[in-house]
């Protein structure tokens, strides 16, 4: 039991590291970091702009 728990903990830690490294420019990052939240807000503001862009162009 203890050995399996340790392996699960190790997997979780490595997965968390990968998520943090990859999510710095994405929304998957933890809410503690201010950068990912800014990126997510930018993406939210981008999505409505995409819908308006074609109407403005035409």
C-alpha positions, 0 to 999 in steps of 0.5 A, a space after each residue: 500500500 505504502 509503495 503504491 501511494 508513493 508511486 501515485 504521489 510521484 506521478 501526481 508531482 511529475 504531472 503537476 510540474 508538466 501542467 505548470 510548465 505547459 500551462 504558463 501560456 495557457 488557461 490550465 495553470 493554477 489560479 495562484 499565478 497571475 500570468 495564466 489568469 491574464 492569458 485566460 482573460 485575453 482569450 475571453 476578450 478575443 473570442 467575442 472580437 473574432 465574431 465581430 471582426 467579420 461584420 466590421 470587415 464587411 
